[in-house]
Amino acid sequence: MRRADLLPDESWSEDSLINGLTLEELIDSLSDPLDREIFDRYYSKDESQAEIGQNMGITQQAVAKRLKKIEGHLQEGFKRGK
């Protein structure tokens, strides 16, 4: 998983990154299964947004919008120190 792609700056809680458990908890907290699948395909399987869209029957723009929402959810979780 390319966790470094999720780390925008030094403001994230260092404690949140210990052994990746918090990241996994935040991913699991995504309420929409489609969001979890998109996250997995993009960050774990290194599929492009276009590939994800084509394979899931949605546009690349829809994938980009969902990824932005997902990343915001994860960033907020880290800032809260979950």
C-alpha atoms as an extended CHARMM CRD file, in Angstrom:
* protein
*
        82  EXT
         1         1  MET       CA              0.0000000000        0.0000000000        0.0000000000  PROA      1               0.0000000000
         2         2  ARG       CA              1.3260000000        3.4130000000       -0.8860000000  PROA      2               0.0000000000
         3         3  ARG       CA              0.6670000000        5.0390000000        2.4700000000  PROA      3               0.0000000000
         4         4  ALA       CA              3.0770000000        7.8470000000        1.6370000000  PROA      4               0.0000000000
         5         5  ASP       CA              0.5540000000        9.0060000000       -0.9460000000  PROA      5               0.0000000000
         6         6  LEU       CA             -1.8910000000        9.6420000000        1.8670000000  PROA      6               0.0000000000
         7         7  LEU       CA              0.4650000000       11.7740000000        3.9350000000  PROA      7               0.0000000000
         8         8  PRO       CA              0.1410000000       15.3860000000        2.8300000000  PROA      8               0.0000000000
         9         9  ASP       CA              2.2850000000       17.0530000000        5.4810000000  PROA      9               0.0000000000
        10        10  GLU       CA              3.7820000000       16.9100000000        8.9610000000  PROA      10              0.0000000000
        11        11  SER       CA              0.5050000000       17.8490000000       10.6630000000  PROA      11              0.0000000000
        12        12  TRP       CA             -0.6500000000       14.2480000000       10.8150000000  PROA      12              0.0000000000
        13        13  SER       CA             -0.4440000000       12.5970000000       14.2010000000  PROA      13              0.0000000000
        14        14  GLU       CA              2.6610000000       10.4180000000       14.3430000000  PROA      14              0.0000000000
        15        15  ASP       CA              0.8750000000        8.1350000000       16.8220000000  PROA      15              0.0000000000
        16        16  SER       CA             -1.7720000000        7.4930000000       14.1730000000  PROA      16              0.0000000000
        17        17  LEU       CA              0.7880000000        5.8430000000       11.9270000000  PROA      17              0.0000000000
        18        18  ILE       CA              2.1580000000        3.2970000000       14.3730000000  PROA      18              0.0000000000
        19        19  ASN       CA              1.8940000000       -0.1380000000       12.6870000000  PROA      19              0.0000000000
        20        20  GLY       CA             -0.8410000000        1.0370000000       10.3300000000  PROA      20              0.0000000000
        21        21  LEU       CA             -3.7120000000       -0.1170000000       12.5090000000  PROA      21              0.0000000000
        22        22  THR       CA             -5.3540000000        3.2700000000       12.5410000000  PROA      22              0.0000000000
        23        23  LEU       CA             -5.2430000000        3.4860000000        8.7610000000  PROA      23              0.0000000000
        24        24  GLU       CA             -6.9020000000        0.0770000000        8.5460000000  PROA      24              0.0000000000
        25        25  GLU       CA             -9.5600000000        1.1690000000       11.0540000000  PROA      25              0.0000000000
        26        26  LEU       CA            -10.2480000000        4.3130000000        9.0420000000  PROA      26              0.0000000000
        27        27  ILE       CA            -10.5150000000        2.3380000000        5.8130000000  PROA      27              0.0000000000
        28        28  ASP       CA            -12.9180000000       -0.0690000000        7.5050000000  PROA      28              0.0000000000
        29        29  SER       CA            -14.9630000000        2.9160000000        8.6950000000  PROA      29              0.0000000000
        30        30  LEU       CA            -15.7700000000        3.9380000000        5.1130000000  PROA      30              0.0000000000
        31        31  SER       CA            -19.5270000000        3.4410000000        4.9960000000  PROA      31              0.0000000000
        32        32  ASP       CA            -19.8340000000        2.7780000000        1.2810000000  PROA      32              0.0000000000
        33        33  PRO       CA            -18.4780000000       -0.5860000000        0.0700000000  PROA      33              0.0000000000
        34        34  LEU       CA            -17.8160000000        1.0230000000       -3.3180000000  PROA      34              0.0000000000
        35        35  ASP       CA            -15.4730000000        3.5170000000       -1.6320000000  PROA      35              0.0000000000
        36        36  ARG       CA            -13.5810000000        0.6820000000        0.0740000000  PROA      36              0.0000000000
        37        37  GLU       CA            -13.2400000000       -1.1410000000       -3.2520000000  PROA      37              0.0000000000
        38        38  ILE       CA            -12.0200000000        1.9810000000       -5.0480000000  PROA      38              0.0000000000
        39        39  PHE       CA             -9.4980000000        2.6440000000       -2.2800000000  PROA      39              0.0000000000
        40        40  ASP       CA             -8.2320000000       -0.9410000000       -2.4560000000  PROA      40              0.0000000000
        41        41  ARG       CA             -7.9170000000       -0.9290000000       -6.2410000000  PROA      41              0.0000000000
        42        42  TYR       CA             -6.1380000000        2.4260000000       -6.3380000000  PROA      42              0.0000000000
        43        43  TYR       CA             -3.7820000000        2.1220000000       -3.3680000000  PROA      43              0.0000000000
        44        44  SER       CA             -3.2570000000       -1.6280000000       -2.9970000000  PROA      44              0.0000000000
        45        45  LYS       CA             -3.5450000000       -2.8570000000       -6.5530000000  PROA      45              0.0000000000
        46        46  ASP       CA             -2.0990000000        0.2720000000       -8.1840000000  PROA      46              0.0000000000
        47        47  GLU       CA             -4.8930000000        0.5010000000      -10.7640000000  PROA      47              0.0000000000
        48        48  SER       CA             -5.2940000000        3.8560000000      -12.4780000000  PROA      48              0.0000000000
        49        49  GLN       CA             -8.4590000000        5.8730000000      -12.0470000000  PROA      49              0.0000000000
        50        50  ALA       CA             -9.3650000000        5.1060000000      -15.6530000000  PROA      50              0.0000000000
        51        51  GLU       CA             -8.8720000000        1.3510000000      -15.1160000000  PROA      51              0.0000000000
        52        52  ILE       CA            -10.9940000000        1.4130000000      -11.9710000000  PROA      52              0.0000000000
        53        53  GLY       CA            -13.7380000000        3.3130000000      -13.7390000000  PROA      53              0.0000000000
        54        54  GLN       CA            -13.7190000000        0.9780000000      -16.7160000000  PROA      54              0.0000000000
        55        55  ASN       CA            -13.7620000000       -2.1510000000      -14.5280000000  PROA      55              0.0000000000
        56        56  MET       CA            -16.5060000000       -0.8240000000      -12.2680000000  PROA      56              0.0000000000
        57        57  GLY       CA            -18.6660000000        0.7940000000      -14.9270000000  PROA      57              0.0000000000
        58        58  ILE       CA            -18.2160000000        4.3790000000      -13.7420000000  PROA      58              0.0000000000
        59        59  THR       CA            -16.3250000000        7.3290000000      -15.1970000000  PROA      59              0.0000000000
        60        60  GLN       CA            -12.7530000000        8.2640000000      -14.3250000000  PROA      60              0.0000000000
        61        61  GLN       CA            -14.1500000000       11.5620000000      -13.0280000000  PROA      61              0.0000000000
        62        62  ALA       CA            -16.4540000000        9.6740000000      -10.6350000000  PROA      62              0.0000000000
        63        63  VAL       CA            -13.4770000000        7.6580000000       -9.3780000000  PROA      63              0.0000000000
        64        64  ALA       CA            -11.4520000000       10.8520000000       -8.8580000000  PROA      64              0.0000000000
        65        65  LYS       CA            -14.3140000000       12.4580000000       -6.9240000000  PROA      65              0.0000000000
        66        66  ARG       CA            -14.6970000000        9.4170000000       -4.6770000000  PROA      66              0.0000000000
        67        67  LEU       CA            -10.9390000000        9.2100000000       -4.0630000000  PROA      67              0.0000000000
        68        68  LYS       CA            -10.9080000000       12.8620000000       -3.0200000000  PROA      68              0.0000000000
        69        69  LYS       CA            -13.7680000000       12.1730000000       -0.5890000000  PROA      69              0.0000000000
        70        70  ILE       CA            -12.0290000000        9.0500000000        0.7500000000  PROA      70              0.0000000000
        71        71  GLU       CA             -8.7190000000       10.8570000000        1.2180000000  PROA      71              0.0000000000
        72        72  GLY       CA            -10.5010000000       13.6690000000        3.0640000000  PROA      72              0.0000000000
        73        73  HSD       CA            -12.1420000000       11.1160000000        5.3590000000  PROA      73              0.0000000000
        74        74  LEU       CA             -8.7690000000        9.5090000000        6.1190000000  PROA      74              0.0000000000
        75        75  GLN       CA             -7.0220000000       12.8430000000        6.6650000000  PROA      75              0.0000000000
        76        76  GLU       CA             -9.7250000000       13.9920000000        9.0750000000  PROA      76              0.0000000000
        77        77  GLY       CA             -9.4520000000       10.7200000000       10.9790000000  PROA      77              0.0000000000
        78        78  PHE       CA             -5.7050000000       11.1440000000       11.3790000000  PROA      78              0.0000000000
        79        79  LYS       CA             -6.0610000000       14.7780000000       12.4380000000  PROA      79              0.0000000000
        80        80  ARG       CA             -8.5370000000       13.7080000000       15.1120000000  PROA      80              0.0000000000
        81        81  GLY       CA             -5.9220000000       11.2110000000       16.2810000000  PROA      81              0.0000000000
        82        82  LYS       CA             -8.2460000000        8.2420000000       15.8920000000  PROA      82              0.0000000000
